[in-house]
Amino acid sequence: MTEQKLSKQTKMAMASQFLGFMLDAYDMAMVLVMAPILVNVFLSPKGSAAWQYIVILFTYSITMAARPLGSAIFGAYADKIGRRFLLILTIGGVGVMSLLGGFLPTYAQVGVWSYVSFCVLRLLMGVFFGGEYAVGHTFAIEYAPQKRRGAIGGFIQSGFPLGYVFASLVFALISFLTTKQAMASYGWRIALMTGVVPVFLALYIRNNLEESPEFEKAKAAGKIEKSPFLSLFKPPQVWDFLQVFFFMTGLFLTDYSVYGFLPNILTLKGRGFNTTTYSLIYGFALFMAFLGYNFYGWLSDRTGRKILTQWYCVFLVVFGIPVFYVLYHAAIQRNLWLAVGGCVMAAMLKLAWGVVPAYLCERFPTSRRAAGVGLGYSSGALLGAWFSVYVWWAHKIPFIAAIEKQDMWLSPAVILTIGAVMTFVSLWFSPETKHLQLQEVGERERASDRAKDLASLPGTMAAD
């Protein structure tokens, strides 16, 4: 493989994970864009509209919080037996869950058990998506040339906003073709089941992929670990893992403050844009994020992952609250062009995700990379996924409540700012990683292990 030309297997690995991650976002976006409908499908009509919206967003958080479990299970096995087979297994599981979503009972049929069944489905989907990220992103980056890891990582990560774009467009189309009553009756089932379509293409591609070259090297060198998951929590690797944990927690807080509350801000419980219009605005903004992820990943290959992202966090702190203010007033005035401009600015609040695949793979050695990447990424959701609870807490702070009243626009912006500060601080404890070859990652640990081996042999000279 040369630095100038990508091999066929590299391109296929990129396409495979782009599709897998796009499907991840597509599924998650359907929960968000259909939240105003799902509250009537799975919840009792009792309770305030704000509380019902938070309860539906809680199922989104369940999916995110289940990711670490999937990452731990599938990532550990990927580090022991290889990446390729588990890539097929995780995407197949996602397809099955997508189909089952269309057959769930409603609150009118079984009462509270409808919400319980929806929560269980979201939890299982989170497990498969946790494995999907752990195995798929690792696989794609291990095929990437060193000088293009950031750009390739930005490309596969950009599948996520594009998944949101497709979800918004599909939802807009279904809502346009059906009545509001039909959408609440069966339209939501069709929308959830459409997620199975990309699975077949992803399965075809993955079935024709070869095993990761980095894993094959580690296997040939006898560097496969018996417990790659547990080794993440042993010094010195545990310090790198903790740094990644805080890095990802901050990113999740910023990201889902945008993803989770744009629909609520744009619609304002019927006082803002209608369902079809806000879906199209939302989709356009996320298409801009798709372009931005690719640019950010490419730029990180030139500037470095660390310094670029720290400056970007400063940008978030300065512009986060003003962007949400613009979006809120666009919805109040139903000013379409102001809303489009505000959503494009909101998309600019998410670009740092373009660096994540390359950066995480550069923080963990091959012997525990899938477990480290998957759990490192997903662990950020252990705290970050409950963004809806944090926003509700911020909404209850007296001076914030006095400003935003019944409309939650300032409170998500405050949580976004907190997340940006967390990400900035975490990077102080990270080295620059863009120059590393993947087989070099973990040299500090191997040097430490060699030193311990020498210390256990007093009076003996040993050469590396």
Backbone torsions as a table, in degrees:
resi	resn	phi	psi	omega
1	MET	NA	131.3	178.8
2	THR	-101.8	165.4	179.3
3	GLU	-73.7	-25.2	-174.1
4	GLN	-86.7	-33.4	-173.5
5	LYS	-121.6	132.7	179.7
6	LEU	-86.9	137.2	178.0
7	SER	-72.6	165.0	178.4
8	LYS	-61.4	-41.3	179.7
9	GLN	-64.6	-37.3	177.5
10	THR	-62.9	-44.9	179.8
11	LYS	-63.7	-40.0	179.0
12	MET	-67.4	-38.9	177.5
13	ALA	-63.7	-39.9	177.0
14	MET	-62.7	-47.3	-178.6
15	ALA	-64.1	-39.9	-179.8
16	SER	-59.0	-49.5	-176.2
17	GLN	-78.1	-28.2	173.4
18	PHE	-58.9	-46.4	178.7
19	LEU	-64.6	-43.9	-178.8
20	GLY	-62.0	-42.7	-178.5
21	PHE	-75.0	-32.1	175.4
22	MET	-62.5	-40.8	178.3
23	LEU	-65.2	-38.3	175.8
24	ASP	-54.1	-52.9	-178.1
25	ALA	-66.2	-39.5	-179.7
26	TYR	-56.7	-46.3	179.3
27	ASP	-63.1	-47.6	-177.8
28	MET	-65.4	-39.1	-178.0
29	ALA	-65.2	-35.4	179.7
30	MET	-60.7	-35.4	177.1
31	VAL	-65.6	-40.4	-177.6
32	LEU	-72.7	-49.3	-175.4
33	VAL	-70.8	-25.0	178.1
34	MET	-96.2	5.9	-177.7
35	ALA	-52.6	-44.0	178.8
36	PRO	-61.2	-25.0	178.3
37	ILE	-87.1	-42.5	-176.3
38	LEU	-64.4	-27.0	177.5
39	VAL	-62.5	-31.9	179.2
40	ASN	-84.5	-18.0	-179.7
41	VAL	-84.1	-44.8	-170.8
42	PHE	-109.9	-8.0	-174.1
43	LEU	-118.6	157.5	173.9
44	SER	-67.5	144.4	178.2
45	PRO	-68.1	-9.0	178.0
46	LYS	-75.4	152.6	178.6
47	GLY	102.2	157.7	-178.8
48	SER	-71.2	157.3	179.1
49	ALA	-62.8	-38.6	179.9
50	ALA	-64.0	-42.2	-179.2
51	TRP	-67.2	-40.8	178.2
52	GLN	-61.5	-40.9	179.2
53	TYR	-63.1	-41.6	179.0
54	ILE	-63.9	-40.0	-178.8
55	VAL	-65.1	-39.1	176.7
56	ILE	-68.6	-40.4	176.9
57	LEU	-62.5	-25.5	177.8
58	PHE	-61.3	-34.2	177.9
59	THR	-67.3	-32.3	173.7
60	TYR	-62.9	-42.9	179.4
61	SER	-65.6	-34.7	177.3
62	ILE	-61.2	-44.0	178.4
63	THR	-59.8	-44.4	-179.5
64	MET	-66.5	-41.4	-177.4
65	ALA	-70.6	-22.4	178.4
66	ALA	-80.9	-13.9	-178.3
67	ARG	-58.4	-42.9	-179.9
68	PRO	-57.7	-35.3	178.1
69	LEU	-63.5	-46.6	177.5
70	GLY	-63.2	-38.9	178.6
71	SER	-64.8	-41.0	-179.7
72	ALA	-64.7	-43.6	-177.2
73	ILE	-71.3	-58.9	-174.6
74	PHE	-72.4	-36.1	179.2
75	GLY	-63.8	-43.2	-179.8
76	ALA	-63.4	-42.5	179.1
77	TYR	-69.2	-34.0	178.0
78	ALA	-64.4	-32.4	177.7
79	ASP	-76.9	-15.9	-178.9
80	LYS	-102.1	-39.8	-175.1
81	ILE	-114.2	-7.7	179.8
82	GLY	116.3	165.4	-173.4
83	ARG	-90.2	-36.9	-164.5
84	ARG	-60.6	-51.1	-176.3
85	PHE	-61.2	-40.5	-178.0
86	LEU	-70.8	-26.3	173.8
87	LEU	-60.2	-41.4	179.3
88	ILE	-68.5	-40.5	-177.7
89	LEU	-65.9	-44.6	-176.6
90	THR	-66.8	-44.4	-178.1
91	ILE	-69.6	-31.6	175.1
92	GLY	-63.9	-41.7	177.6
93	GLY	-62.3	-39.3	177.1
94	VAL	-61.3	-41.6	179.6
95	GLY	-62.5	-42.4	179.4
96	VAL	-63.0	-44.1	179.9
97	MET	-64.1	-35.7	178.5
98	SER	-62.6	-43.0	178.8
99	LEU	-65.0	-43.0	-178.7
100	LEU	-62.8	-30.6	-179.5
101	GLY	-58.5	-30.4	-179.6
102	GLY	-77.3	-4.7	-177.3
103	PHE	-115.6	12.1	-178.7
104	LEU	-70.4	146.0	176.2
105	PRO	-75.8	157.9	179.5
106	THR	-98.3	170.6	177.7
107	TYR	-62.8	-36.4	179.4
108	ALA	-64.8	-24.8	-178.0
109	GLN	-88.5	-45.8	-173.3
110	VAL	-130.0	7.4	178.6
111	GLY	72.5	-141.2	-174.0
112	VAL	-63.2	-20.9	-179.9
113	TRP	-66.1	-20.7	175.7
114	SER	-64.9	-42.9	178.3
115	TYR	-67.5	-39.0	178.1
116	VAL	-61.4	-45.0	180.0
117	SER	-64.2	-36.8	177.2
118	PHE	-65.2	-40.8	177.9
119	CYS	-63.0	-42.4	179.2
120	VAL	-62.6	-43.7	178.7
121	LEU	-62.1	-42.1	179.9
122	ARG	-65.4	-35.0	178.2
123	LEU	-65.8	-46.7	179.6
124	LEU	-64.5	-38.0	176.8
125	MET	-62.1	-39.3	178.1
126	GLY	-63.0	-37.2	177.9
127	VAL	-62.4	-46.8	-179.8
128	PHE	-67.4	-38.7	178.9
129	PHE	-69.3	-32.5	174.3
130	GLY	-61.8	-42.1	176.2
131	GLY	-68.5	-36.6	179.6
132	GLU	-59.6	-45.3	179.7
133	TYR	-68.1	-46.5	-176.4
134	ALA	-57.1	-46.6	-175.0
135	VAL	-84.5	-46.1	-172.7
136	GLY	-68.5	-46.9	-179.6
137	HIS	-66.3	-40.3	177.0
138	THR	-60.4	-46.2	-178.6
139	PHE	-58.8	-48.7	-176.8
140	ALA	-65.0	-43.7	-178.5
141	ILE	-70.1	-31.9	177.9
142	GLU	-68.5	-16.9	173.9
143	TYR	-90.7	-11.0	-172.2
144	ALA	-82.9	139.5	171.6
145	PRO	-62.9	147.5	-174.2
146	GLN	-56.0	-42.6	-175.3
147	LYS	-79.3	-3.7	-179.4
148	ARG	-124.4	13.8	-179.1
149	ARG	-62.1	-41.6	-179.8
150	GLY	-62.8	-45.5	-179.7
151	ALA	-64.6	-43.4	178.8
152	ILE	-66.7	-40.4	176.1
153	GLY	-62.2	-40.8	177.4
154	GLY	-62.3	-36.7	179.0
155	PHE	-65.8	-49.8	-177.3
156	ILE	-68.9	-32.4	177.2
157	GLN	-68.6	-30.1	-178.7
158	SER	-68.9	-11.8	172.2
159	GLY	-59.9	-27.2	-177.6
160	PHE	-67.1	-56.5	177.9
161	PRO	-62.5	-31.9	178.3
162	LEU	-66.9	-33.8	174.5
163	GLY	-61.5	-38.8	176.0
164	TYR	-65.8	-37.4	178.0
165	VAL	-60.7	-49.6	-179.2
166	PHE	-63.5	-39.5	178.4
167	ALA	-61.8	-42.9	179.5
168	SER	-64.3	-41.9	-178.9
169	LEU	-68.8	-43.1	179.3
170	VAL	-63.7	-43.8	178.8
171	PHE	-63.4	-42.2	178.5
172	ALA	-61.2	-40.7	179.8
173	LEU	-65.6	-46.4	-179.2
174	ILE	-64.0	-43.3	-179.5
175	SER	-67.3	-29.9	177.9
176	PHE	-72.1	-37.4	-176.3
177	LEU	-82.5	-14.4	-178.5
178	THR	-120.8	163.1	173.7
179	THR	-80.8	167.8	178.1
180	LYS	-62.4	-36.9	179.4
181	GLN	-68.6	-40.1	179.2
182	ALA	-67.0	-36.2	178.9
183	MET	-63.7	-41.1	179.3
184	ALA	-73.0	-24.6	-178.0
185	SER	-83.2	-54.5	-176.5
186	TYR	-138.8	-13.8	-178.1
187	GLY	-60.6	-36.9	180.0
188	TRP	-65.1	-31.1	178.2
189	ARG	-66.8	-44.8	178.3
190	ILE	-60.1	-44.0	-178.1
191	ALA	-60.6	-43.5	-179.7
192	LEU	-67.1	-36.5	-176.1
193	MET	-76.8	-18.9	178.7
194	THR	-63.7	-16.8	-179.5
195	GLY	-65.4	-14.0	-178.1
196	VAL	-79.3	-18.6	-174.0
197	VAL	-59.2	-49.8	-178.9
198	PRO	-67.7	-16.3	-177.5
199	VAL	-61.0	-40.1	-176.5
200	PHE	-64.4	-41.4	177.9
201	LEU	-66.0	-43.0	179.2
202	ALA	-62.4	-40.1	178.4
203	LEU	-63.4	-40.7	178.8
204	TYR	-61.6	-46.7	-179.1
205	ILE	-63.7	-46.4	-175.6
206	ARG	-67.3	-29.3	178.5
207	ASN	-68.8	-19.2	-179.4
208	ASN	-104.0	8.9	179.1
209	LEU	-89.1	152.0	172.8
210	GLU	-96.3	164.7	-179.0
211	GLU	-63.8	152.3	179.1
212	SER	-55.7	131.1	179.4
213	PRO	-64.3	-33.5	179.7
214	GLU	-68.1	-39.5	177.3
215	PHE	-65.6	-40.6	179.7
216	GLU	-62.5	-38.4	177.3
217	LYS	-64.4	-45.4	-179.4
218	ALA	-63.9	-39.1	179.4
219	LYS	-65.8	-43.5	179.8
220	ALA	-65.1	-32.1	-179.2
221	ALA	-85.9	0.1	179.8
222	GLY	70.8	31.6	-176.4
223	LYS	-103.5	18.4	176.7
224	ILE	-76.9	127.5	-177.4
225	GLU	-91.0	148.9	178.1
226	LYS	-73.1	-34.7	-177.6
227	SER	-133.4	71.3	-177.6
228	PRO	-61.9	-32.4	179.9
229	PHE	-66.5	-47.4	-178.1
230	LEU	-66.8	-30.1	-178.3
231	SER	-67.6	-17.1	176.8
232	LEU	-64.9	-22.2	-173.5
233	PHE	-105.9	17.7	176.4
234	LYS	-109.4	138.5	177.3
235	PRO	-62.0	147.1	-0.8
236	PRO	-87.5	-4.0	-177.1
237	GLN	-61.2	-31.9	-177.1
238	VAL	-60.7	-32.3	179.8
239	TRP	-69.9	-37.6	175.2
240	ASP	-65.5	-39.7	179.7
241	PHE	-63.9	-42.8	179.7
242	LEU	-63.6	-38.3	176.9
243	GLN	-62.7	-43.4	177.9
244	VAL	-64.5	-38.2	179.2
245	PHE	-58.5	-48.5	-179.9
246	PHE	-70.5	-34.1	176.1
247	PHE	-59.6	-48.6	-177.5
248	MET	-73.0	-34.7	177.4
249	THR	-59.6	-45.6	177.8
250	GLY	-60.7	-43.2	179.5
251	LEU	-64.7	-40.2	179.1
252	PHE	-64.3	-39.7	178.7
253	LEU	-62.4	-41.8	179.1
254	THR	-69.2	-43.5	-173.1
255	ASP	-65.1	-49.5	-174.4
256	TYR	-82.1	-12.7	168.6
257	SER	-66.9	-30.7	175.5
258	VAL	-82.5	-57.2	-177.3
259	TYR	-57.8	-44.5	-171.0
260	GLY	-75.8	-24.9	-171.8
261	PHE	-116.9	-6.0	173.7
262	LEU	-59.5	-45.7	178.3
263	PRO	-59.4	-41.4	-179.2
264	ASN	-65.8	-41.8	-179.1
265	ILE	-68.9	-41.0	-176.3
266	LEU	-71.3	-30.9	-177.8
267	THR	-94.0	-31.7	178.7
268	LEU	48.9	45.6	176.3
269	LYS	54.0	40.6	176.8
270	GLY	97.4	-10.2	-179.2
271	ARG	-91.4	-9.0	179.3
272	GLY	-104.1	-135.1	-178.7
273	PHE	-78.5	152.3	176.2
274	ASN	-73.1	170.9	-172.3
275	THR	-58.3	-47.4	-177.2
276	THR	-65.4	-43.5	-177.4
277	THR	-65.4	-46.9	-178.6
278	TYR	-66.1	-32.1	177.8
279	SER	-63.5	-40.6	179.9
280	LEU	-70.0	-40.6	177.0
281	ILE	-62.4	-46.0	179.7
282	TYR	-60.3	-43.8	-179.9
283	GLY	-63.9	-40.3	178.9
284	PHE	-64.2	-43.0	179.6
285	ALA	-61.0	-40.5	-178.4
286	LEU	-73.9	-26.8	172.1
287	PHE	-64.5	-37.4	175.4
288	MET	-64.7	-36.3	176.5
289	ALA	-66.4	-36.8	175.9
290	PHE	-56.3	-47.1	177.9
291	LEU	-65.3	-40.4	-177.4
292	GLY	-65.8	-37.6	177.6
293	TYR	-59.5	-44.4	179.5
294	ASN	-62.6	-43.0	179.2
295	PHE	-64.7	-43.0	-177.0
296	TYR	-65.2	-42.9	177.6
297	GLY	-61.8	-44.5	177.7
298	TRP	-60.4	-44.3	-178.6
299	LEU	-65.0	-34.3	-178.8
300	SER	-66.5	-24.2	175.6
301	ASP	-69.4	-19.0	-178.2
302	ARG	-102.9	-39.2	-176.3
303	THR	-95.2	-25.6	-171.8
304	GLY	106.6	148.6	-176.4
305	ARG	-72.8	-40.0	-170.6
306	LYS	-70.6	-57.6	-173.4
307	ILE	-65.6	-37.1	179.0
308	LEU	-61.2	-44.8	-175.5
309	THR	-73.8	-32.3	176.1
310	GLN	-64.7	-43.4	177.0
311	TRP	-65.3	-33.9	179.2
312	TYR	-66.3	-36.7	176.8
313	CYS	-62.0	-37.0	175.6
314	VAL	-61.9	-41.5	176.8
315	PHE	-58.1	-43.1	-179.4
316	LEU	-63.2	-42.9	-178.9
317	VAL	-62.4	-39.1	-176.9
318	VAL	-74.2	-40.7	-169.6
319	PHE	-106.6	-6.9	-175.6
320	GLY	-58.1	-56.3	-177.5
321	ILE	-64.7	-43.0	177.0
322	PRO	-58.4	-37.3	180.0
323	VAL	-64.5	-44.2	179.3
324	PHE	-66.2	-33.3	177.3
325	TYR	-63.5	-43.5	178.2
326	VAL	-62.1	-44.6	-179.3
327	LEU	-61.7	-42.5	-178.8
328	TYR	-62.8	-46.1	-178.7
329	HIS	-71.5	-28.7	174.0
330	ALA	-63.7	-40.5	179.2
331	ALA	-69.5	-42.9	179.4
332	ILE	-58.6	-43.4	-177.5
333	GLN	-86.6	-8.2	-172.9
334	ARG	52.1	43.9	179.9
335	ASN	-91.4	104.1	-173.2
336	LEU	-61.8	-47.1	-176.1
337	TRP	-69.5	-35.2	175.7
338	LEU	-65.7	-37.3	178.5
339	ALA	-66.6	-42.3	178.3
340	VAL	-62.4	-45.6	177.8
341	GLY	-61.7	-42.5	179.1
342	GLY	-64.5	-38.4	179.9
343	CYS	-70.3	-34.5	175.0
344	VAL	-64.5	-40.5	176.3
345	MET	-64.8	-38.9	177.5
346	ALA	-62.2	-38.0	177.7
347	ALA	-62.3	-32.3	178.8
348	MET	-69.1	-14.3	178.0
349	LEU	-81.0	0.2	-172.1
350	LYS	-119.7	2.9	-167.5
351	LEU	-67.6	-23.9	-176.8
352	ALA	-60.4	-18.5	178.7
353	TRP	-64.9	-18.5	178.2
354	GLY	-63.3	-19.7	-178.1
355	VAL	-93.6	-13.0	-168.1
356	VAL	-61.3	-49.5	-176.8
357	PRO	-57.3	-48.6	-179.2
358	ALA	-65.3	-45.1	-176.2
359	TYR	-61.8	-46.0	-178.9
360	LEU	-65.5	-40.6	178.9
361	CYS	-64.7	-26.6	179.4
362	GLU	-83.5	-2.0	-179.9
363	ARG	-101.6	-9.6	-176.7
364	PHE	-132.9	138.5	178.7
365	PRO	-69.9	162.4	-175.5
366	THR	-56.7	-36.9	-175.5
367	SER	-64.0	-19.2	178.0
368	ARG	-140.6	24.9	-174.2
369	ARG	-68.7	-46.8	-178.0
370	ALA	-62.4	-43.8	177.4
371	ALA	-64.0	-42.3	-178.3
372	GLY	-68.3	-45.9	179.3
373	VAL	-63.8	-47.7	-177.9
374	GLY	-65.0	-49.3	-178.3
375	LEU	-72.1	-37.7	177.8
376	GLY	-60.1	-45.3	177.6
377	TYR	-65.4	-53.1	-173.0
378	SER	-71.3	-28.8	-178.8
379	SER	-62.9	-26.4	176.0
380	GLY	-59.8	-25.2	179.2
381	ALA	-77.0	-17.3	179.9
382	LEU	-58.4	-36.3	174.4
383	LEU	-105.0	-41.0	-174.0
384	GLY	-69.5	-28.3	-175.1
385	ALA	-68.0	-19.5	-177.5
386	TRP	-91.0	32.2	-177.9
387	PHE	-57.4	-33.1	-179.6
388	SER	-63.2	-35.2	177.3
389	VAL	-68.8	-42.0	-180.0
390	TYR	-65.1	-40.1	179.0
391	VAL	-65.0	-39.4	177.0
392	TRP	-62.8	-39.8	176.3
393	TRP	-63.1	-45.9	179.8
394	ALA	-63.3	-36.4	179.9
395	HIS	-63.0	-27.0	-178.1
396	LYS	-86.5	-9.0	176.4
397	ILE	-66.7	127.2	-170.4
398	PRO	-51.8	-47.7	-174.6
399	PHE	-71.6	-28.9	175.2
400	ILE	-72.4	-43.1	178.7
401	ALA	-60.9	-35.6	-179.8
402	ALA	-67.1	-30.6	-178.9
403	ILE	-81.1	-48.8	-174.1
404	GLU	-92.9	-13.5	-179.8
405	LYS	53.7	-124.0	-175.9
406	GLN	-85.0	-8.8	-176.2
407	ASP	-101.1	118.7	-177.6
408	MET	-85.6	96.6	174.9
409	TRP	-126.8	-37.2	179.1
410	LEU	-75.8	-38.9	-177.3
411	SER	-60.3	-44.7	175.5
412	PRO	-64.7	-31.6	177.9
413	ALA	-66.5	-34.8	177.8
414	VAL	-66.7	-43.1	178.3
415	ILE	-65.3	-37.8	175.1
416	LEU	-58.3	-43.9	-179.5
417	THR	-63.9	-41.5	177.6
418	ILE	-60.9	-42.9	178.5
419	GLY	-61.8	-41.0	179.3
420	ALA	-62.7	-40.3	178.7
421	VAL	-64.9	-41.4	178.6
422	MET	-60.6	-44.9	-179.8
423	THR	-63.8	-43.3	179.5
424	PHE	-58.5	-48.7	-177.7
425	VAL	-64.9	-40.5	-178.4
426	SER	-60.0	-33.2	-176.9
427	LEU	-73.0	-15.7	173.8
428	TRP	-63.0	-24.7	-176.6
429	PHE	-101.8	16.5	-179.3
430	SER	-116.6	142.8	171.4
431	PRO	-79.4	167.3	168.5
432	GLU	-76.7	137.8	-170.8
433	THR	-120.6	-7.7	-170.7
434	LYS	-64.3	-24.6	-175.9
435	HIS	-85.0	-8.3	-173.3
436	LEU	-76.8	140.5	161.8
437	GLN	-79.1	146.2	-174.8
438	LEU	-62.1	-32.2	178.8
439	GLN	-72.2	-13.0	177.6
440	GLU	-83.3	-19.8	-178.1
441	VAL	-63.2	130.3	-178.9
442	GLY	95.3	6.6	179.8
443	GLU	-59.9	-36.2	179.5
444	ARG	-60.4	-41.5	179.2
445	GLU	-67.0	-43.7	-179.9
446	ARG	-63.9	-36.2	176.6
447	ALA	-64.6	-39.2	178.2
448	SER	-64.9	-41.0	179.4
449	ASP	-64.8	-40.5	179.4
450	ARG	-64.8	-38.1	179.1
451	ALA	-64.4	-39.4	178.0
452	LYS	-65.9	-39.4	178.9
453	ASP	-62.9	-42.1	179.2
454	LEU	-65.9	-38.7	-179.2
455	ALA	-66.7	-27.0	-179.4
456	SER	-80.7	-2.4	179.3
457	LEU	-121.7	72.9	-177.6
458	PRO	-61.6	135.4	177.5
459	GLY	81.2	2.6	-177.4
460	THR	-110.4	132.5	177.1
461	MET	-93.0	132.3	178.9
462	ALA	-132.1	144.5	179.0
463	ALA	-110.8	145.5	177.8
464	ASP	-76.1	NA	NA
